């Protein structure tokens, strides 16, 4: 079964992107053959709901698991609804992540690893300044 | 005349200016549109007479009618619906209540259920009609609450709008249909930077505007120099004074603590009445 890895680049030597919803790329890879497809993430600049859209994207690719750094609550529940296992806290290169997954060293995460809007820096439409601080 | 008091930077003195203007006007409507953290009530101490919910319709999907075509999810500009396999997930906190999903559904499976996002309170502080909106904790969508506050505008009295800081959607909503915008800032590089952002907003919205400089130490400062160059009227400068800060910290409006300031605020109103659209 294919897995999706959030990635900072378009190949197996790229690092795992710590963000899921706003990951640079998704590497859709078959762990047995290491055949892969790199998908540039169209949701990086989404105002909201990037995680949901990214989850929908990898679900449509037919993956059974997602390997990533962090996964927020909305992406998590979307992936869960589709029966996709989520592994968070993954670091290193995409290739290393896939190999660890193949050996069974990575355990699915039972719950979201961050709050919503984790991958959003300052700026994205949050033009509010003051003592309340975003 | 509808006057909005806004600012780029937060904590510059919008409420100080808006409440003082309201007290000088007397007969007026004061609308606190800073719904994320309304604080005008601390100074005006209104008696609240009514309270009502602000709701938005969020989608509810009848799974017996749903064909899982995904049209609702594609129609949603805010990614608030996901259709995965034989499940429809709704994320209410992302929903703007626009109803596009209901229109897009070919099976008539989507209906709207009302969800409370905030509260409107109305009352009076002496002769001032007081209205404030408060966004519920954890709600990201301020605009529907601001819109609801502004429905209180009757048109028979002057209106003062206390906007939220920044330049985002709730500010634009608060500013819309205003006849004049007072931009409050402070003479710091940050104050100047955010004033420039606020000026872009009022410029784009074609709202006549002027600037109030708060916490001034030198009457000639980065803001006055900038405004002179750009031909933007500086309506008032409020000095950085410990006594003013003390009155503020006790919730005493500037013109109540220091009645000599009434005249300056009355003059602002007179000046902007001539410029307002």
HADDOCK unambig.tbl for C-alpha pairs under 7 A between the chains (distance, minus, plus):
assign (segid A and resid 48 and name CA) (segid B and resid 78 and name CA) 6.15 0.50 0.50
assign (segid A and resid 48 and name CA) (segid B and resid 79 and name CA) 6.85 0.50 0.50
assign (segid A and resid 49 and name CA) (segid B and resid 78 and name CA) 6.47 0.50 0.50
assign (segid A and resid 49 and name CA) (segid B and resid 79 and name CA) 4.93 0.50 0.50
assign (segid A and resid 49 and name CA) (segid B and resid 80 and name CA) 6.67 0.50 0.50
assign (segid A and resid 52 and name CA) (segid B and resid 79 and name CA) 6.79 0.50 0.50
assign (segid A and resid 52 and name CA) (segid B and resid 82 and name CA) 6.86 0.50 0.50
assign (segid A and resid 53 and name CA) (segid B and resid 79 and name CA) 6.73 0.50 0.50
assign (segid A and resid 81 and name CA) (segid B and resid 84 and name CA) 6.88 0.50 0.50
assign (segid A and resid 81 and name CA) (segid B and resid 87 and name CA) 6.99 0.50 0.50
assign (segid A and resid 82 and name CA) (segid B and resid 84 and name CA) 5.80 0.50 0.50
assign (segid A and resid 82 and name CA) (segid B and resid 85 and name CA) 6.43 0.50 0.50
assign (segid A and resid 125 and name CA) (segid B and resid 168 and name CA) 6.72 0.50 0.50
assign (segid A and resid 126 and name CA) (segid B and resid 168 and name CA) 6.54 0.50 0.50
assign (segid A and resid 127 and name CA) (segid B and resid 166 and name CA) 5.22 0.50 0.50
assign (segid A and resid 127 and name CA) (segid B and resid 167 and name CA) 5.34 0.50 0.50
assign (segid A and resid 127 and name CA) (segid B and resid 168 and name CA) 5.08 0.50 0.50
assign (segid A and resid 128 and name CA) (segid B and resid 165 and name CA) 5.91 0.50 0.50
assign (segid A and resid 128 and name CA) (segid B and resid 166 and name CA) 4.02 0.50 0.50
assign (segid A and resid 128 and name CA) (segid B and resid 167 and name CA) 6.48 0.50 0.50
assign (segid A and resid 128 and name CA) (segid B and resid 168 and name CA) 6.58 0.50 0.50
assign (segid A and resid 129 and name CA) (segid B and resid 9 and name CA) 5.38 0.50 0.50
assign (segid A and resid 129 and name CA) (segid B and resid 10 and name CA) 5.37 0.50 0.50
assign (segid A and resid 129 and name CA) (segid B and resid 165 and name CA) 6.32 0.50 0.50
assign (segid A and resid 129 and name CA) (segid B and resid 166 and name CA) 5.51 0.50 0.50
assign (segid A and resid 130 and name CA) (segid B and resid 9 and name CA) 5.89 0.50 0.50
assign (segid A and resid 130 and name CA) (segid B and resid 10 and name CA) 3.77 0.50 0.50
assign (segid A and resid 130 and name CA) (segid B and resid 11 and name CA) 5.89 0.50 0.50
assign (segid A and resid 131 and name CA) (segid B and resid 10 and name CA) 6.50 0.50 0.50
assign (segid A and resid 131 and name CA) (segid B and resid 11 and name CA) 6.61 0.50 0.50
